[in-house]
Amino acid sequence: MTFHLGYGTNGFANHRLDDALAVIADLGYTAVALTLDHHHLDPYADDVAQQTKRVAARLAELGLRSVVETGARYLLDPRRKHHPTLVSESQEVRVDFLVRATRIAADLGSDCVSFWSGIGTSWELLRSGVSAVLDSAPPVPLGMEPEPGMLVERLEDALRLRSELGEPEALRITLDVGHCVAVEPVDAAACIRRAGDLLVNVQLDDMLPGVHEHLEFGEGHLDLPGTLAALTDIGYTGVAAVELPRHSHAAPDVARRSFAALRSASWVAAAERQIRADPTALERLFAGAGRVDRAREDDLRVRLLEAYPGDLAGTLTTLYRHGSSAERRAVLRALGTVGARVPEVGVELVKDALRTNETGLVAAALGPFAREHLDQHSWRHGVLKCLFMGVPLDVVAGLAERTDDELLRMVAGFADEREAAGRAVPEDALALLRKAA
């Protein structure tokens, strides 16, 4: 990894700054995105110079690289969130704040100051405001952040602004990868490659398309390993910090989960690169995935198989036949994305899994690949086996579409046998019969 993983102090709003920095460093992060606010290095405090000196010493002591963020909600106006902006009345207040932020960043030795445009329509006002900051600030890079709903909403808008200002060296790009998911026409990895060497700051979070809500990794549509791989590909060496400003109520736990997710994603990105360069590395990496992250081992192994450029048919068979239960389960789950390339082999592996008495294998076998490729006779018996073994039917992909009269007859017979023996009928079986009725 060429860059530094960090965490934003706006996600530690209920902590003293010194405590927040200590927790962030203790968790393994090597950088921090410091949001200037009333309680976190207030730029309007009478003793801001002394505070800045103390924070700089603390950052050095903890080994934390830094960037300065300027998105505090009510620092400039106690009644109006994020007001004033560069495109509103009283623009000079925002300009003054950004200049103060650059002075603090210079004293901290921070990489940059990140900022956004604000909500409005006047490009002329925006250009004048940014120009005023550039003219008055010390030589600290400024990272314009595209923000959903604001005048500079997408990466292309930020690049347009820079072009219209004559491409000043100090004006660069901050990219929130969650925003890429929410509003950009391409994914975060493509945005990173588009920004290239203009990228001076990266914010990491997950989002859903069209929804500006910062989510923990895995709760949205961000391809985290692909995003981190893109940062490595462009040679990014700056800070990439988690941006979860609405998670302060559980900051230490969220930061811990985030670091675990980043660690796993970083491992996947590096492993995918190894596999593409040397396909023989797959078997070793596939086996080792469980030691990296036990909770996500299936997802890690699926990604490795998706990246594998070699003989997929033989590799899937070997990994399944000689692997542990967890490795075999991952092979079956991977069929949902790679199985269409080798459908005959995939069907053979699914049928083998359905002959076992391992609930994890049976559940994995009846995923999307089986929905598309398994014959109806074998599929029916797989569903019935789930009922016998207590495997919830919600693991069966395409259950509603593929259920037919013969399956219902089989399930009804299964229910009758259970009742005759004085045994409870699984609720899944009753629910399936009720839906059919």
N, C-alpha and C positions, 0 to 999 in steps of 0.2 A: 504494500500500500504506500503510495507516494504522498498522501495527504494526512491531515490531523483530524481525528474524530473528536467532536466537542459536544457540549450541551448548552442550551440557552438559559440564562438566568431569569428570563421572563417565565420560565417553567418552574422557578423556585421563588415565586413572589411572596411566600409566607416564611421564607428563611432570611436571616441576616446574610448579607453578601459574603462575609468571611466564611460562614457555615456552609453556604451554597457552594462556594469554590472548593472547600475541603471535601464535601460529599462527592462532587463531580470528579475531582482528582482521585479520590479513594476508589471510585468505581472503575477506574482505568482510562477515563478520557484524558486526552493530552491537550485539549483546547477548550475555550469557553467563548460563547457569544454573549457579551455583556450589554444588556439593555440599560441605558441610563434612565434612572427613575428617582422618585422622591426618596426611596429607601435604599437604592443601589447606586451609589456614587452620583448624587444629585449635582448636576452641572451648575446649579444656581446657589449652591451652598456657599457660605462665606469662606469656609475652609476647604473648598474644592481642590485647591492645589495640594494641600497636605493629605487629603483623602486619596487623591490620585497617586501620590508618592507611596502611600501605604499599600494601596491595591497593587501597584506595580511590583512592590517588594514581595507581596503575597503570591502573585502570579509566578514570579521567578522562583520563589521557594517551593511552590507546588509543581513547577515544570509545566505550566499551562500557557500555551500560545493563546492569543486573543484577537477578536474582532469587536468593534463597537456597533451596537444596534440602536436605532433611534425611534422605535415603534411604541414607546410608552403611551398609554391611553390618555391619561389626564395630567401629564406633566406640564403642558403649556396652557391648558384651560380646564379648570376644575368642573366645568359643566358640560363641555362638548368634547366627546371622544375624538382624539387625534386632531384636534383643531388648535391653531390654524395650520394650513398646509401650504405647499408651494403654489397651489392653484386656487387659493381662497383670499379673501380680504385679510389684512394683517399678515401678509406673506413675510414681512420683515422679521416677525417674531420667529417663524420657522427657520429663516435664513440664519438669524443670530444663534439659534439653538444648534443648527448643524455646524456652524463655525466653532462654537464651544465644544461640540462633540469631537471635531477633528483635532482640536488642541489637546483634549484629554487623550485621544487615541495616540497622538504623537508622544505624549509623556508616558503612556503605558507601553509604547512600542508595539501597538496593535497593527495588524495587517491593513485594516481599512475601516471606514465608517460606512455602514449600510443605511440606505434611506429609500423612501418611496415618494411618488408624486402627489398623491391625494386625489380626492374625487372632484372632478371638474371637467371643463371642456376647453380651456384656453391653453393652447400650446405656446402662445406668445408669453403668457404669464409664467409658464413652466420654464421656458428657456431663460427668461430674465432671472428667475429665482435661482436656478442651478448655476447660471453664470456668476451671480453675486456670491454664491458660496465658493465657487472655484477661485474667484478673484481675491477673496478674503482669507481663505483657509490656508493653514500650513501645508507643506507637501505630503499629504496623506491621501492615498487612493480613496475615491468615493465609489461605492457600489450601488448603482441604481437597481432597485428591486421591482420587477413587474409584479403587480398586486391585483388580484381579481376585483373588478368593480371600480378600479381607479383609472385615471387618464392613461398612465402607462400600465397597461394590463398584461400585455404579452411581451415576450422577448423581442419581437420585431419592433414594438413600440420603443423599447429602451435603445435598441440599435438605431432607430430613426432619430431619437433625441440626440444621441452621441454624434451622429452624422451631421445633423443640423447645427450643432455647436462647433463643428470643425474637428471632430474626433480628438478632443483634448486627452492627453496621456493620463491625466488623473481621474478621468471619468470612465469607470469600468462597470462590470455587471455583478450583481448579486442574484443568485437563482435559488428560489424555493422549489424543490423538486415536486412537492405536493401541489403547488400551483400549476405545474406543468400538467399533472393529471387532471386538474379541475378545468383549465381553460385553454391549454395549448392544443393545436391541431396534431402535434406529434408527441411522442413519449418523452420522459425526462432525459433518457440517454441521448436522444436526438437533439434536444435543447442544449445539453451540455456540450455536445460536439459542435453545435452551431455557435455557441458563445466562445468556445475555444480559449485562446490565451487572454481574452478579455475578462474571463471569470476570475473574480477576486474574493468571492465569498459564496458559500453554499449552505442552504438551510435544508435539513432533512426531516421529513414527516410524510405520512401517508394521506391520501385523499380519495374521494370518489369523483368521477367525472361530473362536472357541472355544479359541484357543492363545495363551497369554500369553508371547510371545517377541518382543522388539523387533527389527524387521527394517529394513533400508535401504529407502528409497522404491522402489517398483516390485516389491518381493518379496512383497507381501501384497495386500490388497483395499482399501486406503485410496484414496479419490478425493482426491488431493492438491490439484488445482486447485479442486475444489468446496469443500474444507475451507478453503483460504485465502480463497476468495470469501466464505464465510460469516463469517469474521473481519472482513473489510472491511464486509460488510453490516450487522453489528451495531455498527460503529464502534469495534472493539477497537483500543486504542492501546498495549497493553503488550508484553511479551516473548513470542515464540513460538520456543522453543528445541528443537533436535534432541536427542532422548533415546535414545542408543544405548550403554548402560552396558557391554555385552559386546563392544565393538568397539575397545577401547583398543589392541590389538595392531597396529592399522593406522589409528590415529586421524587423522593428517593426510590420508591418502588418502580415508578414509570421510567426513571433514568436507568435503573438496573435492567429492566426488561428491554429497554431500547438498546443498551450496550450489548446485551446477549444477542439480539436480533442483528445488530450491525456486525458483531463478531462472526455469526453464522454466514451472513450475506457476503462478508469479505472473504471468508474461506471458500464459499461457493464460486465467487468471481475468480479467485486465483486457481481453483481446481478446474473450472471450465477452460481457463486459458491453458493449463497444463495438458488437459485432455485433447484439446484441438491441436496442440503442438506435438503431443506424443500419446496417441490413443491407447498405448499399452499401460498408461498410468491409471486407466479407469478402474481396474480391479482393486488396486491398492487404495485408491481414494474412496471407492464405493464401500469397502469394508470399514474404512476409518471414519465415515460420516457420523456414525453413532457416538463416537468419542468427542466429536465437535459439539454436537447439540442433540442430546437424547430426545428432547421434546419435538424437534423439527427434523429428525433423521429421515423420515419418509420424503419430505419435501426436498431435502438436500440431495438425496439419491436420485430422485426423479429428475432434478435439474442436470445432474451429471449424465444421465442417460439421454436427455434431450440434446446435450452438447456433443455427444459421442459421434465421431464421423466415420467409424469403422464398420465392420461386419456386425450389424445389429442383431440379425437372427441368431448367429452363433453365440454372441455375447449375452443376449437375454437368456438363452438356454443354459449357458454355463453358470451365470450368476444365480439363476433360479435353482438349478440342480445342486449346486455346491454351497449355496449361501445359508446363512442363519435364517430363522423365521422372519426376523425383521428385514433382512435383505430380500428374501423372497416376496414379502409383502410389498416392498418398494417396487420390485420388478412388476408386480401385478398392477400397482397404481400407475406406474409409468406407461402402461399399455394405453391409457386414456389419451396420451399425447403422441406416443411413438408407435403404438401398435398397428396403426393403419399402414405403416411401411412394411410390416411383416405379419400380415393377418393370420396366415396359417400357423406360424409359431405361436402367436398370441393366443389363438383358440386352444392349441394344445396345452399351453401353460394354465389357462383358465380352467380347462377340464380337469387337469391334474389337481389344482387347488381345491376344486369342488369335491374331489374324492377324499380330501383330508378331513381330519377332525379338529382343525385349528380354526377357531372362530375368526381370527384376524385375517387369515388367508381367504376364507370363504367370503368374508365381507369385501375384501379388496378385489376379489375375482369378479364380483357382480357390479362393477363400476361402468363407466361410459363405454369402454371397449366391448364388454359383453353385451351391452344394449344394442350395439351396432353389428356385432359379428357372430355372437354365439347363436347356434341353432335353437329353435323354439323348444324342442324336446329337452335339451340340456339346460336351457334357461329355466324352464318350469321346475325341473328337479333341483336346480340351484336355489330357487325361491323357497321350495318346500324344505330344503335342507336348512335354510335360515330359520324357519319356524321350529324345526326339530331342535336346533342348537341354541335357540334363544337369541339369534342375531336379529336386531331390529330391521324391519323391512325398509326403513328409510335409507339404508345403504344401497338398495337395489336401484340402479339408474334405469329410468324408463319403465317403472313398475306400472303406472297407469296406462301407458301406451301399449305395452306388450301383454297385459293381462288378457287372457281369453277364456272361453267357456271351459276348456280342458283344465286350465290351472284352477279355476274356481271349483270344478268338480273334485280335483285333488285336495284342495284346501278344505272343502266341506267334509270329505272323507276323513281327513286328518282330525278335524274338529270332532266328528262323531266318535272316532276311536278314543280320543282323549276323554270325552264326556262319559263314554261307556266304561272306561277304566277308572272313573272318579277323579280324573286329573283336570286341572284348570286348562282352559283353552287360551293360548296367548292372545292378548288384546289386538295385536297386529293381524292375526288371522280373522278375528271377528270384524275388525274394521274393514278388511278387504272384502269380506262377504257382505257387509252392510252397504258398502259403496256399490257393489255389483247389483244388489237388490234395488 
